[in-house]
Amino acid sequence: QVQLVESGGGLVQAGESLRLSCVASGSLSRGNTMAWYRQAPGNQREFVAGIYPNGLTKYADSVQGRVTVSRNSAGNEMYLGMNSLKADDTAVYYCKEVLPYGDIWGKGTQVNVSS
């Protein structure tokens, strides 16, 4: 059974950086499309960044230029490097993996940015 576990969240001040990690367990977790989403209190979950089997990446306009999504060579760990954090980046950050039978989500990691 595939599971996703996020880590790396925490409390930082505006302007600082964080690096989130997502580890995917399971034999199917190799180089699939993976993505980061986030959900702030009172808001819907929104796309942040994604990485595709061919290595291409995509970013939301709100984070373009401030974040970098990457993964390890085995394709089962994904990272989100975030710089110049803003108070608006405060949210629970979720990892998603696209599998042949459907999407799998992690439970999230909380990021709090104080202004």
Secondary structure, 3 states (H helix, E strand, C coil): CCEEEEECCEEEECCCCEEEEEEEECCCCCCCCEEEEEECCCCCCEEEEEECCCCCEEECCCCCCCEEEEECCCCCEEEEEECCCCHHHCEEEEEEEEECCEEEECCCEEEEEEC
